[in-house]
Amino acid sequence: FSSLANTLTVLGLSYETGTPVPTVLQVIEDVAEPTDVRYSSSGDTLLVTNFSSNAVRWFAVDDAGTLSPGGTIPSIPLADRTSALSRGPNDGLVLVTAVTKLVTLRFTPAGLIREATLDLAEGLESGIPVMLGDVAIEP
């Protein structure tokens, strides 16, 4: 992805020479400032955080790896980094950092849904700066 060019590019890897050689398979324009991408564990859905548009977009992925627009989850301020579980009872759980919020999404067979939002802004009121960066999930 390129946040400067507002594009999302799908690459394929060829091993014809014994080493991985990337090739461009698809370029999607007008993906506003993509900052992170995350595939579902099944590989049939791709989540893209869109920092400046305060949203998360998702794309359906076909068997050839081609992306097609799926939907948008709005109102995620400055959506940035993601962390996800890809196995166990919480398979498909995704955490998205959004400045002072932690948004919980979930990959489903139908795409991506929003589950909950944890607002951490109370720390700002007490004078404790809260600005999330990366977040990790312990399986």
N, CA, C and O atoms as CSV, one atom per row, in Angstrom:
chain,resi,resn,atom,element,x,y,z
A,1,PHE,N,N,0.835,-1.180,0.000
A,1,PHE,CA,C,0.000,0.000,0.000
A,1,PHE,C,C,0.872,1.232,0.000
A,1,PHE,O,O,2.044,1.179,0.374
A,2,SER,N,N,0.296,2.342,-0.421
A,2,SER,CA,C,1.009,3.609,-0.446
A,2,SER,C,C,0.093,4.706,0.057
A,2,SER,O,O,-0.855,5.085,-0.630
A,3,SER,N,N,0.365,5.225,1.260
A,3,SER,CA,C,-0.471,6.286,1.795
A,3,SER,C,C,-0.273,7.601,1.041
A,3,SER,O,O,-1.149,8.464,1.071
A,4,LEU,N,N,0.858,7.763,0.371
A,4,LEU,CA,C,1.095,8.990,-0.382
A,4,LEU,C,C,0.322,9.000,-1.692
A,4,LEU,O,O,-0.176,10.044,-2.113
A,5,ALA,N,N,0.222,7.867,-2.326
A,5,ALA,CA,C,-0.452,7.793,-3.622
A,5,ALA,C,C,-1.907,7.349,-3.494
A,5,ALA,O,O,-2.611,7.277,-4.501
A,6,ASN,N,N,-2.379,7.047,-2.273
A,6,ASN,CA,C,-3.742,6.575,-2.058
A,6,ASN,C,C,-4.063,5.350,-2.903
A,6,ASN,O,O,-5.121,5.262,-3.525
A,7,THR,N,N,-3.122,4.403,-2.910
A,7,THR,CA,C,-3.326,3.181,-3.677
A,7,THR,C,C,-3.067,1.954,-2.814
A,7,THR,O,O,-2.357,1.999,-1.809
A,8,LEU,N,N,-3.670,0.870,-3.248
A,8,LEU,CA,C,-3.461,-0.438,-2.637
A,8,LEU,C,C,-3.017,-1.354,-3.767
A,8,LEU,O,O,-3.693,-1.445,-4.792
A,9,THR,N,N,-1.893,-2.030,-3.591
A,9,THR,CA,C,-1.340,-2.879,-4.640
A,9,THR,C,C,-1.206,-4.302,-4.137
A,9,THR,O,O,-0.651,-4.540,-3.064
A,10,VAL,N,N,-1.714,-5.248,-4.912
A,10,VAL,CA,C,-1.588,-6.670,-4.589
A,10,VAL,C,C,-0.380,-7.199,-5.346
A,10,VAL,O,O,-0.275,-7.052,-6.564
A,11,LEU,N,N,0.529,-7.819,-4.601
A,11,LEU,CA,C,1.726,-8.407,-5.207
A,11,LEU,C,C,1.644,-9.923,-5.163
A,11,LEU,O,O,1.072,-10.502,-4.239
A,12,GLY,N,N,2.214,-10.545,-6.156
A,12,GLY,CA,C,2.360,-11.994,-6.171
A,12,GLY,C,C,3.839,-12.314,-6.083
A,12,GLY,O,O,4.676,-11.489,-6.447
A,13,LEU,N,N,4.169,-13.508,-5.602
A,13,LEU,CA,C,5.562,-13.923,-5.518
A,13,LEU,C,C,5.803,-15.118,-6.428
A,13,LEU,O,O,5.060,-16.100,-6.399
A,14,SER,N,N,6.843,-15.019,-7.226
A,14,SER,CA,C,7.255,-16.105,-8.099
A,14,SER,C,C,8.579,-16.644,-7.582
A,14,SER,O,O,9.435,-15.875,-7.143
A,15,TYR,N,N,8.751,-17.944,-7.629
A,15,TYR,CA,C,9.995,-18.563,-7.149
A,15,TYR,C,C,10.735,-19.272,-8.283
A,15,TYR,O,O,11.465,-20.233,-8.042
A,16,GLU,N,N,10.548,-18.803,-9.511
A,16,GLU,CA,C,11.156,-19.450,-10.673
A,16,GLU,C,C,12.669,-19.521,-10.585
A,16,GLU,O,O,13.263,-20.483,-11.071
A,17,THR,N,N,13.302,-18.545,-9.987
A,17,THR,CA,C,14.760,-18.520,-9.902
A,17,THR,C,C,15.264,-19.084,-8.572
A,17,THR,O,O,16.465,-19.079,-8.303
A,18,GLY,N,N,14.330,-19.572,-7.739
A,18,GLY,CA,C,14.718,-20.086,-6.430
A,18,GLY,C,C,14.640,-19.040,-5.339
A,18,GLY,O,O,14.736,-19.373,-4.157
A,19,THR,N,N,14.467,-17.789,-5.709
A,19,THR,CA,C,14.289,-16.709,-4.729
A,19,THR,C,C,12.976,-16.002,-5.042
A,19,THR,O,O,12.549,-15.983,-6.196
A,20,PRO,N,N,12.333,-15.424,-4.040
A,20,PRO,CA,C,11.055,-14.756,-4.296
A,20,PRO,C,C,11.219,-13.493,-5.144
A,20,PRO,O,O,12.045,-12.629,-4.847
A,21,VAL,N,N,10.421,-13.407,-6.196
A,21,VAL,CA,C,10.431,-12.245,-7.073
A,21,VAL,C,C,9.008,-11.686,-7.100
A,21,VAL,O,O,8.094,-12.367,-7.567
A,22,PRO,N,N,8.799,-10.451,-6.602
A,22,PRO,CA,C,7.451,-9.889,-6.588
A,22,PRO,C,C,7.002,-9.401,-7.959
A,22,PRO,O,O,7.806,-8.903,-8.747
A,23,THR,N,N,5.708,-9.552,-8.234
A,23,THR,CA,C,5.094,-9.014,-9.442
A,23,THR,C,C,3.789,-8.324,-9.035
A,23,THR,O,O,3.116,-8.762,-8.102
A,24,VAL,N,N,3.441,-7.260,-9.727
A,24,VAL,CA,C,2.207,-6.535,-9.453
A,24,VAL,C,C,1.042,-7.291,-10.093
A,24,VAL,O,O,1.039,-7.544,-11.297
A,25,LEU,N,N,0.041,-7.650,-9.259
A,25,LEU,CA,C,-1.134,-8.358,-9.751
A,25,LEU,C,C,-2.332,-7.432,-9.920
A,25,LEU,O,O,-3.130,-7.603,-10.842
A,26,GLN,N,N,-2.457,-6.445,-9.024
A,26,GLN,CA,C,-3.619,-5.559,-9.070
A,26,GLN,C,C,-3.286,-4.258,-8.350
A,26,GLN,O,O,-2.605,-4.270,-7.324
A,27,VAL,N,N,-3.764,-3.138,-8.882
A,27,VAL,CA,C,-3.630,-1.837,-8.229
A,27,VAL,C,C,-5.034,-1.252,-8.081
A,27,VAL,O,O,-5.789,-1.154,-9.048
A,28,ILE,N,N,-5.366,-0.865,-6.847
A,28,ILE,CA,C,-6.667,-0.252,-6.574
A,28,ILE,C,C,-6.418,1.204,-6.206
A,28,ILE,O,O,-5.688,1.498,-5.259
A,29,GLU,N,N,-7.026,2.107,-6.957
A,29,GLU,CA,C,-6.869,3.547,-6.737
A,29,GLU,C,C,-7.899,4.050,-5.727
A,29,GLU,O,O,-8.862,3.352,-5.409
A,30,ASP,N,N,-7.687,5.254,-5.234
A,30,ASP,CA,C,-8.628,5.954,-4.357
A,30,ASP,C,C,-8.911,5.216,-3.056
A,30,ASP,O,O,-10.052,5.175,-2.596
A,31,VAL,N,N,-7.883,4.640,-2.471
A,31,VAL,CA,C,-7.983,4.073,-1.126
A,31,VAL,C,C,-7.300,5.102,-0.230
A,31,VAL,O,O,-6.074,5.132,-0.129
A,32,ALA,N,N,-8.102,5.942,0.417
A,32,ALA,CA,C,-7.590,7.105,1.131
A,32,ALA,C,C,-6.599,6.740,2.228
A,32,ALA,O,O,-6.958,6.111,3.224
A,33,GLU,N,N,-5.376,7.136,2.035
A,33,GLU,CA,C,-4.279,6.995,2.999
A,33,GLU,C,C,-4.290,5.659,3.758
A,33,GLU,O,O,-4.488,5.640,4.973
A,34,PRO,N,N,-4.079,4.561,3.054
A,34,PRO,CA,C,-4.036,3.265,3.742
A,34,PRO,C,C,-2.824,3.198,4.672
A,34,PRO,O,O,-1.711,3.551,4.281
A,35,THR,N,N,-3.051,2.745,5.902
A,35,THR,CA,C,-1.953,2.691,6.869
A,35,THR,C,C,-1.633,1.287,7.339
A,35,THR,O,O,-0.525,1.041,7.818
A,36,ASP,N,N,-2.575,0.351,7.217
A,36,ASP,CA,C,-2.318,-1.028,7.627
A,36,ASP,C,C,-3.259,-1.942,6.866
A,36,ASP,O,O,-4.370,-1.549,6.510
A,37,VAL,N,N,-2.815,-3.151,6.620
A,37,VAL,CA,C,-3.648,-4.164,5.972
A,37,VAL,C,C,-3.600,-5.443,6.795
A,37,VAL,O,O,-2.608,-5.727,7.467
A,38,ARG,N,N,-4.684,-6.210,6.733
A,38,ARG,CA,C,-4.752,-7.455,7.493
A,38,ARG,C,C,-5.692,-8.406,6.764
A,38,ARG,O,O,-6.853,-8.079,6.518
A,39,TYR,N,N,-5.177,-9.597,6.417
A,39,TYR,CA,C,-6.018,-10.636,5.811
A,39,TYR,C,C,-6.709,-11.437,6.905
A,39,TYR,O,O,-6.154,-11.629,7.987
A,40,SER,N,N,-7.920,-11.902,6.623
A,40,SER,CA,C,-8.587,-12.838,7.521
A,40,SER,C,C,-7.817,-14.157,7.483
A,40,SER,O,O,-7.070,-14.409,6.537
A,41,SER,N,N,-7.993,-15.000,8.501
A,41,SER,CA,C,-7.257,-16.262,8.530
A,41,SER,C,C,-7.645,-17.167,7.368
A,41,SER,O,O,-6.843,-17.997,6.941
A,42,SER,N,N,-8.854,-17.019,6.856
A,42,SER,CA,C,-9.286,-17.817,5.703
A,42,SER,C,C,-8.758,-17.245,4.387
A,42,SER,O,O,-8.796,-17.919,3.358
A,43,GLY,N,N,-8.271,-16.013,4.417
A,43,GLY,CA,C,-7.718,-15.378,3.221
A,43,GLY,C,C,-8.761,-14.837,2.262
A,43,GLY,O,O,-8.413,-14.401,1.165
A,44,ASP,N,N,-10.056,-14.854,2.652
A,44,ASP,CA,C,-11.087,-14.396,1.731
A,44,ASP,C,C,-11.536,-12.956,1.964
A,44,ASP,O,O,-12.405,-12.451,1.253
A,45,THR,N,N,-10.938,-12.287,2.968
A,45,THR,CA,C,-11.267,-10.894,3.252
A,45,THR,C,C,-9.992,-10.139,3.606
A,45,THR,O,O,-9.114,-10.670,4.286
A,46,LEU,N,N,-9.899,-8.894,3.139
A,46,LEU,CA,C,-8.766,-8.031,3.452
A,46,LEU,C,C,-9.296,-6.757,4.087
A,46,LEU,O,O,-10.188,-6.111,3.538
A,47,LEU,N,N,-8.754,-6.394,5.236
A,47,LEU,CA,C,-9.093,-5.164,5.951
A,47,LEU,C,C,-8.006,-4.135,5.651
A,47,LEU,O,O,-6.821,-4.470,5.637
A,48,VAL,N,N,-8.402,-2.881,5.410
A,48,VAL,CA,C,-7.451,-1.799,5.171
A,48,VAL,C,C,-7.849,-0.620,6.051
A,48,VAL,O,O,-8.963,-0.113,5.921
A,49,THR,N,N,-6.964,-0.170,6.946
A,49,THR,CA,C,-7.256,1.024,7.730
A,49,THR,C,C,-6.984,2.249,6.862
A,49,THR,O,O,-6.005,2.300,6.118
A,50,ASN,N,N,-7.877,3.237,6.976
A,50,ASN,CA,C,-7.772,4.474,6.206
A,50,ASN,C,C,-7.658,5.638,7.172
A,50,ASN,O,O,-8.661,6.163,7.655
A,51,PHE,N,N,-6.419,6.036,7.451
A,51,PHE,CA,C,-6.102,7.021,8.481
A,51,PHE,C,C,-6.867,8.320,8.321
A,51,PHE,O,O,-7.578,8.722,9.242
A,52,SER,N,N,-6.747,8.986,7.188
A,52,SER,CA,C,-7.336,10.321,7.035
A,52,SER,C,C,-8.834,10.299,6.781
A,52,SER,O,O,-9.493,11.325,6.947
A,53,SER,N,N,-9.391,9.163,6.386
A,53,SER,CA,C,-10.841,9.121,6.170
A,53,SER,C,C,-11.576,8.543,7.376
A,53,SER,O,O,-12.790,8.341,7.328
A,54,ASN,N,N,-10.838,8.274,8.466
A,54,ASN,CA,C,-11.455,7.826,9.722
A,54,ASN,C,C,-12.343,6.595,9.531
A,54,ASN,O,O,-13.464,6.543,10.037
A,55,ALA,N,N,-11.834,5.619,8.803
A,55,ALA,CA,C,-12.633,4.439,8.494
A,55,ALA,C,C,-11.744,3.226,8.273
A,55,ALA,O,O,-10.522,3.325,8.163
A,56,VAL,N,N,-12.396,2.100,8.214
A,56,VAL,CA,C,-11.759,0.848,7.808
A,56,VAL,C,C,-12.539,0.348,6.600
A,56,VAL,O,O,-13.766,0.267,6.639
A,57,ARG,N,N,-11.835,0.017,5.538
A,57,ARG,CA,C,-12.479,-0.574,4.360
A,57,ARG,C,C,-12.138,-2.045,4.326
A,57,ARG,O,O,-11.092,-2.462,4.824
A,58,TRP,N,N,-13.021,-2.830,3.739
A,58,TRP,CA,C,-12.694,-4.235,3.550
A,58,TRP,C,C,-13.004,-4.640,2.116
A,58,TRP,O,O,-13.881,-4.090,1.451
A,59,PHE,N,N,-12.240,-5.628,1.678
A,59,PHE,CA,C,-12.325,-6.126,0.317
A,59,PHE,C,C,-12.523,-7.637,0.348
A,59,PHE,O,O,-11.931,-8.327,1.177
A,60,ALA,N,N,-13.345,-8.142,-0.544
A,60,ALA,CA,C,-13.475,-9.580,-0.731
A,60,ALA,C,C,-12.299,-10.035,-1.598
A,60,ALA,O,O,-11.882,-9.322,-2.511
A,61,VAL,N,N,-11.772,-11.221,-1.309
A,61,VAL,CA,C,-10.635,-11.766,-2.052
A,61,VAL,C,C,-11.095,-13.061,-2.718
A,61,VAL,O,O,-11.529,-13.988,-2.035
A,62,ASP,N,N,-11.003,-13.130,-4.052
A,62,ASP,CA,C,-11.426,-14.355,-4.730
A,62,ASP,C,C,-10.300,-15.383,-4.750
A,62,ASP,O,O,-9.210,-15.116,-4.242
A,63,ASP,N,N,-10.549,-16.544,-5.326
A,63,ASP,CA,C,-9.573,-17.636,-5.326
A,63,ASP,C,C,-8.275,-17.292,-6.056
A,63,ASP,O,O,-7.233,-17.887,-5.779
A,64,ALA,N,N,-8.333,-16.333,-6.989
A,64,ALA,CA,C,-7.137,-15.907,-7.714
A,64,ALA,C,C,-6.394,-14.804,-6.973
A,64,ALA,O,O,-5.332,-14.365,-7.416
A,65,GLY,N,N,-6.954,-14.344,-5.830
A,65,GLY,CA,C,-6.308,-13.280,-5.059
A,65,GLY,C,C,-6.725,-11.880,-5.463
A,65,GLY,O,O,-6.177,-10.902,-4.952
A,66,THR,N,N,-7.688,-11.764,-6.374
A,66,THR,CA,C,-8.160,-10.460,-6.828
A,66,THR,C,C,-9.100,-9.853,-5.797
A,66,THR,O,O,-9.978,-10.529,-5.262
A,67,LEU,N,N,-8.900,-8.560,-5.524
A,67,LEU,CA,C,-9.721,-7.852,-4.545
A,67,LEU,C,C,-10.902,-7.172,-5.225
A,67,LEU,O,O,-10.786,-6.655,-6.336
A,68,SER,N,N,-12.047,-7.184,-4.533
A,68,SER,CA,C,-13.194,-6.398,-4.971
A,68,SER,C,C,-13.770,-5.705,-3.742
A,68,SER,O,O,-13.750,-6.276,-2.651
A,69,PRO,N,N,-14.291,-4.466,-3.898
A,69,PRO,CA,C,-14.788,-3.713,-2.744
A,69,PRO,C,C,-15.864,-4.485,-1.999
A,69,PRO,O,O,-16.752,-5.090,-2.600
A,70,GLY,N,N,-15.763,-4.449,-0.659
A,70,GLY,CA,C,-16.744,-5.130,0.166
A,70,GLY,C,C,-17.594,-4.158,0.946
A,70,GLY,O,O,-18.822,-4.228,0.903
A,71,GLY,N,N,-16.944,-3.237,1.669
A,71,GLY,CA,C,-17.688,-2.282,2.469
A,71,GLY,C,C,-16.776,-1.383,3.266
A,71,GLY,O,O,-15.552,-1.491,3.191
A,72,THR,N,N,-17.389,-0.486,4.037
A,72,THR,CA,C,-16.653,0.477,4.860
A,72,THR,C,C,-17.260,0.491,6.252
A,72,THR,O,O,-18.481,0.457,6.408
A,73,ILE,N,N,-16.408,0.541,7.254
A,73,ILE,CA,C,-16.839,0.738,8.626
A,73,ILE,C,C,-16.381,2.140,9.015
A,73,ILE,O,O,-15.186,2.362,9.213
A,74,PRO,N,N,-17.318,3.098,9.130
A,74,PRO,CA,C,-16.968,4.494,9.383
A,74,PRO,C,C,-16.757,4.790,10.866
A,74,PRO,O,O,-16.871,3.907,11.716
A,75,SER,N,N,-16.452,6.028,11.147
A,75,SER,CA,C,-16.356,6.571,12.511
A,75,SER,C,C,-15.297,5.873,13.350
A,75,SER,O,O,-15.515,5.572,14.523
A,76,ILE,N,N,-14.156,5.621,12.737
A,76,ILE,CA,C,-12.990,5.117,13.472
A,76,ILE,C,C,-11.914,6.184,13.295
A,76,ILE,O,O,-11.153,6.140,12.328
A,77,PRO,N,N,-11.840,7.157,14.233
A,77,PRO,CA,C,-10.969,8.318,14.042
A,77,PRO,C,C,-9.500,7.949,13.885
A,77,PRO,O,O,-8.918,7.277,14.738
A,78,LEU,N,N,-8.920,8.393,12.797
A,78,LEU,CA,C,-7.511,8.152,12.504
A,78,LEU,C,C,-7.143,6.684,12.655
A,78,LEU,O,O,-6.159,6.342,13.310
A,79,ALA,N,N,-7.954,5.812,12.034
A,79,ALA,CA,C,-7.729,4.362,12.080
A,79,ALA,C,C,-6.303,4.061,11.639
A,79,ALA,O,O,-5.872,4.495,10.570
A,80,ASP,N,N,-5.580,3.326,12.456
A,80,ASP,CA,C,-4.150,3.146,12.204
A,80,ASP,C,C,-3.747,1.675,12.164
A,80,ASP,O,O,-3.932,1.023,11.136
A,81,ARG,N,N,-3.216,1.149,13.225
A,81,ARG,CA,C,-2.640,-0.195,13.251
A,81,ARG,C,C,-3.645,-1.242,13.689
A,81,ARG,O,O,-4.635,-0.939,14.355
A,82,THR,N,N,-3.371,-2.483,13.302
A,82,THR,CA,C,-4.253,-3.590,13.648
A,82,THR,C,C,-3.472,-4.734,14.276
A,82,THR,O,O,-2.264,-4.874,14.084
A,83,SER,N,N,-4.193,-5.535,15.021
A,83,SER,CA,C,-3.677,-6.787,15.548
A,83,SER,C,C,-4.843,-7.767,15.486
A,83,SER,O,O,-5.989,-7.370,15.697
A,84,ALA,N,N,-4.574,-9.031,15.201
A,84,ALA,CA,C,-5.675,-9.978,15.014
A,84,ALA,C,C,-5.315,-11.352,15.542
A,84,ALA,O,O,-4.146,-11.718,15.656
A,85,LEU,N,N,-6.356,-12.097,15.859
A,85,LEU,CA,C,-6.209,-13.511,16.214
A,85,LEU,C,C,-6.639,-14.340,15.015
A,85,LEU,O,O,-7.665,-14.059,14.394
A,86,SER,N,N,-5.859,-15.355,14.691
A,86,SER,CA,C,-6.163,-16.160,13.511
A,86,SER,C,C,-6.403,-17.628,13.841
A,86,SER,O,O,-6.389,-18.482,12.953
A,87,ARG,N,N,-6.626,-17.920,15.128
A,87,ARG,CA,C,-6.953,-19.297,15.491
A,87,ARG,C,C,-7.647,-19.292,16.854
A,87,ARG,O,O,-7.650,-18.281,17.555
A,88,GLY,N,N,-8.220,-20.409,17.209
A,88,GLY,CA,C,-8.880,-20.541,18.495
A,88,GLY,C,C,-10.271,-19.940,18.510
A,88,GLY,O,O,-10.794,-19.561,17.462
A,89,PRO,N,N,-10.885,-19.847,19.701
A,89,PRO,CA,C,-12.269,-19.379,19.799
A,89,PRO,C,C,-12.457,-17.922,19.383
A,89,PRO,O,O,-13.577,-17.516,19.072
A,90,ASN,N,N,-11.404,-17.144,19.371
A,90,ASN,CA,C,-11.501,-15.744,18.943
A,90,ASN,C,C,-10.931,-15.514,17.549
A,90,ASN,O,O,-10.542,-14.397,17.211
A,91,ASP,N,N,-10.883,-16.564,16.747
A,91,ASP,CA,C,-10.426,-16.437,15.364
A,91,ASP,C,C,-11.230,-15.337,14.680
A,91,ASP,O,O,-12.460,-15.337,14.729
A,92,GLY,N,N,-10.535,-14.409,14.049
A,92,GLY,CA,C,-11.192,-13.328,13.326
A,92,GLY,C,C,-11.335,-12.037,14.099
A,92,GLY,O,O,-11.781,-11.031,13.546
A,93,LEU,N,N,-10.960,-12.046,15.382
A,93,LEU,CA,C,-11.019,-10.830,16.189
A,93,LEU,C,C,-9.900,-9.886,15.757
A,93,LEU,O,O,-8.747,-10.300,15.634
A,94,VAL,N,N,-10.240,-8.621,15.527
A,94,VAL,CA,C,-9.267,-7.616,15.092
A,94,VAL,C,C,-9.376,-6.397,15.996
A,94,VAL,O,O,-10.478,-5.904,16.235
A,95,LEU,N,N,-8.257,-5.908,16.498
A,95,LEU,CA,C,-8.216,-4.658,17.246
A,95,LEU,C,C,-7.614,-3.585,16.343
A,95,LEU,O,O,-6.590,-3.807,15.697
A,96,VAL,N,N,-8.260,-2.424,16.307
A,96,VAL,CA,C,-7.781,-1.299,15.507
A,96,VAL,C,C,-7.521,-0.132,16.451
A,96,VAL,O,O,-8.405,0.256,17.215
A,97,THR,N,N,-6.313,0.430,16.403
A,97,THR,CA,C,-6.025,1.617,17.200
A,97,THR,C,C,-6.540,2.842,16.456
A,97,THR,O,O,-6.401,2.963,15.239
A,98,ALA,N,N,-7.148,3.756,17.235
A,98,ALA,CA,C,-7.736,4.960,16.660
A,98,ALA,C,C,-7.509,6.128,17.619
A,98,ALA,O,O,-8.459,6.629,18.221
A,99,VAL,N,N,-6.279,6.556,17.762
A,99,VAL,CA,C,-5.828,7.640,18.623
A,99,VAL,C,C,-6.184,7.370,20.081
A,99,VAL,O,O,-5.345,6.846,20.814
A,100,THR,N,N,-7.392,7.706,20.533
A,100,THR,CA,C,-7.774,7.466,21.924
A,100,THR,C,C,-8.832,6.369,22.051
A,100,THR,O,O,-9.448,6.214,23.105
A,101,LYS,N,N,-9.036,5.623,20.992
A,101,LYS,CA,C,-10.024,4.543,21.007
A,101,LYS,C,C,-9.380,3.236,20.546
A,101,LYS,O,O,-8.440,3.225,19.752
A,102,LEU,N,N,-9.913,2.154,21.065
A,102,LEU,CA,C,-9.540,0.826,20.599
A,102,LEU,C,C,-10.826,0.195,20.077
A,102,LEU,O,O,-11.762,-0.036,20.841
A,103,VAL,N,N,-10.872,-0.081,18.779
A,103,VAL,CA,C,-12.086,-0.574,18.134
A,103,VAL,C,C,-11.918,-2.067,17.863
A,103,VAL,O,O,-10.900,-2.512,17.334
A,104,THR,N,N,-12.941,-2.823,18.239
A,104,THR,CA,C,-12.940,-4.265,18.022
A,104,THR,C,C,-13.790,-4.581,16.800
A,104,THR,O,O,-14.972,-4.240,16.747
A,105,LEU,N,N,-13.181,-5.231,15.825
A,105,LEU,CA,C,-13.869,-5.694,14.621
A,105,LEU,C,C,-13.764,-7.216,14.575
A,105,LEU,O,O,-12.986,-7.814,15.319
A,106,ARG,N,N,-14.547,-7.834,13.703
A,106,ARG,CA,C,-14.447,-9.278,13.546
A,106,ARG,C,C,-14.673,-9.641,12.081
A,106,ARG,O,O,-15.612,-9.172,11.438
A,107,PHE,N,N,-13.769,-10.502,11.570
A,107,PHE,CA,C,-13.979,-11.086,10.251
A,107,PHE,C,C,-15.109,-12.107,10.381
A,107,PHE,O,O,-15.120,-12.910,11.314
A,108,THR,N,N,-16.060,-12.074,9.445
A,108,THR,CA,C,-17.154,-13.036,9.398
A,108,THR,C,C,-17.229,-13.595,7.982
A,108,THR,O,O,-16.571,-13.071,7.083
A,109,PRO,N,N,-18.011,-14.637,7.766
A,109,PRO,CA,C,-18.170,-15.134,6.392
A,109,PRO,C,C,-18.732,-14.078,5.436
A,109,PRO,O,O,-18.509,-14.155,4.228
A,110,ALA,N,N,-19.460,-13.092,5.973
A,110,ALA,CA,C,-20.039,-12.035,5.133
A,110,ALA,C,C,-19.110,-10.842,4.951
A,110,ALA,O,O,-19.442,-9.922,4.203
A,111,GLY,N,N,-17.953,-10.832,5.615
A,111,GLY,CA,C,-17.015,-9.710,5.486
A,111,GLY,C,C,-16.461,-9.273,6.816
A,111,GLY,O,O,-15.759,-10.040,7.475
A,112,LEU,N,N,-16.760,-8.052,7.227
A,112,LEU,CA,C,-16.194,-7.470,8.443
A,112,LEU,C,C,-17.292,-6.721,9.190
A,112,LEU,O,O,-18.070,-5.984,8.584
A,113,ILE,N,N,-17.354,-6.913,10.521
A,113,ILE,CA,C,-18.341,-6.199,11.320
A,113,ILE,C,C,-17.657,-5.512,12.488
A,113,ILE,O,O,-16.582,-5.919,12.927
A,114,ARG,N,N,-18.299,-4.466,12.982
A,114,ARG,CA,C,-17.820,-3.755,14.171
A,114,ARG,C,C,-18.485,-4.391,15.381
A,114,ARG,O,O,-19.693,-4.627,15.381
A,115,GLU,N,N,-17.686,-4.671,16.422
A,115,GLU,CA,C,-18.243,-5.269,17.627
A,115,GLU,C,C,-18.315,-4.291,18.785
A,115,GLU,O,O,-19.362,-4.190,19.425
A,116,ALA,N,N,-17.242,-3.564,19.079
A,116,ALA,CA,C,-17.235,-2.689,20.252
A,116,ALA,C,C,-16.171,-1.612,20.094
A,116,ALA,O,O,-15.284,-1.702,19.246
A,117,THR,N,N,-16.290,-0.583,20.945
A,117,THR,CA,C,-15.294,0.482,20.997
A,117,THR,C,C,-14.974,0.771,22.456
A,117,THR,O,O,-15.873,0.964,23.274
A,118,LEU,N,N,-13.689,0.797,22.772
A,118,LEU,CA,C,-13.232,1.178,24.099
A,118,LEU,C,C,-12.663,2.584,23.981
A,118,LEU,O,O,-11.685,2.800,23.265
A,119,ASP,N,N,-13.271,3.546,24.682
A,119,ASP,CA,C,-12.838,4.942,24.630
A,119,ASP,C,C,-11.859,5.190,25.768
A,119,ASP,O,O,-12.203,5.044,26.941
A,120,LEU,N,N,-10.643,5.564,25.411
A,120,LEU,CA,C,-9.593,5.799,26.399
A,120,LEU,C,C,-9.381,7.284,26.663
A,120,LEU,O,O,-8.370,7.657,27.258
A,121,ALA,N,N,-10.300,8.134,26.240
A,121,ALA,CA,C,-10.141,9.582,26.366
A,121,ALA,C,C,-10.162,10.057,27.813
A,121,ALA,O,O,-9.731,11.175,28.093
A,122,GLU,N,N,-10.660,9.224,28.751
A,122,GLU,CA,C,-10.675,9.635,30.146
A,122,GLU,C,C,-9.272,10.002,30.631
A,122,GLU,O,O,-9.118,10.882,31.477
A,123,GLY,N,N,-8.262,9.336,30.102
A,123,GLY,CA,C,-6.890,9.639,30.477
A,123,GLY,C,C,-6.487,11.046,30.100
A,123,GLY,O,O,-5.667,11.662,30.781
A,124,LEU,N,N,-7.059,11.566,29.013
A,124,LEU,CA,C,-6.762,12.941,28.601
A,124,LEU,C,C,-7.326,13.933,29.593
A,124,LEU,O,O,-6.692,14.945,29.893
A,125,GLU,N,N,-8.516,13.652,30.107
A,125,GLU,CA,C,-9.143,14.552,31.074
A,125,GLU,C,C,-8.354,14.626,32.379
A,125,GLU,O,O,-8.340,15.665,33.038
A,126,SER,N,N,-7.705,13.537,32.750
A,126,SER,CA,C,-6.944,13.526,33.996
A,126,SER,C,C,-5.507,14.004,33.801
A,126,SER,O,O,-4.710,13.987,34.738
A,127,GLY,N,N,-5.182,14.427,32.589
A,127,GLY,CA,C,-3.844,14.926,32.320
A,127,GLY,C,C,-2.870,13.853,31.886
A,127,GLY,O,O,-1.699,14.145,31.645
A,128,ILE,N,N,-3.333,12.607,31.780
A,128,ILE,CA,C,-2.477,11.513,31.327
A,128,ILE,C,C,-2.649,11.382,29.816
A,128,ILE,O,O,-3.752,11.101,29.346
A,129,PRO,N,N,-1.588,11.579,29.058
A,129,PRO,CA,C,-1.740,11.496,27.607
A,129,PRO,C,C,-2.009,10.059,27.155
A,129,PRO,O,O,-1.314,9.124,27.552
A,130,VAL,N,N,-3.021,9.913,26.326
A,130,VAL,CA,C,-3.366,8.603,25.777
A,130,VAL,C,C,-3.373,8.721,24.267
A,130,VAL,O,O,-4.227,9.406,23.703
A,131,MET,N,N,-2.450,8.076,23.618
A,131,MET,CA,C,-2.445,8.013,22.167
A,131,MET,C,C,-1.906,6.648,21.782
A,131,MET,O,O,-0.707,6.386,21.879
A,132,LEU,N,N,-2.802,5.790,21.348
A,132,LEU,CA,C,-2.425,4.421,21.042
A,132,LEU,C,C,-1.543,4.352,19.806
A,132,LEU,O,O,-1.730,5.097,18.844
A,133,GLY,N,N,-0.592,3.455,19.852
A,133,GLY,CA,C,0.222,3.123,18.693
A,133,GLY,C,C,-0.132,1.716,18.285
A,133,GLY,O,O,-1.281,1.447,17.934
A,134,ASP,N,N,0.815,0.822,18.321
A,134,ASP,CA,C,0.552,-0.573,18.012
A,134,ASP,C,C,-0.063,-1.267,19.213
A,134,ASP,O,O,0.158,-0.877,20.359
A,135,VAL,N,N,-0.829,-2.290,18.930
A,135,VAL,CA,C,-1.428,-3.094,19.979
A,135,VAL,C,C,-1.237,-4.559,19.599
A,135,VAL,O,O,-1.258,-4.901,18.417
A,136,ALA,N,N,-1.053,-5.413,20.581
A,136,ALA,CA,C,-0.847,-6.831,20.314
A,136,ALA,C,C,-1.868,-7.648,21.086
A,136,ALA,O,O,-2.357,-7.219,22.130
A,137,ILE,N,N,-2.185,-8.815,20.574
A,137,ILE,CA,C,-3.102,-9.738,21.233
A,137,ILE,C,C,-2.316,-10.992,21.596
A,137,ILE,O,O,-1.628,-11.564,20.751
A,138,GLU,N,N,-2.416,-11.414,22.842
A,138,GLU,CA,C,-1.795,-12.670,23.245
A,138,GLU,C,C,-2.821,-13.778,23.046
A,138,GLU,O,O,-3.895,-13.739,23.645
A,139,PRO,N,N,-2.500,-14.771,22.206
A,139,PRO,CA,C,-3.482,-15.829,21.942
A,139,PRO,C,C,-3.785,-16.665,23.171
A,139,PRO,O,O,-4.591,-17.593,23.104
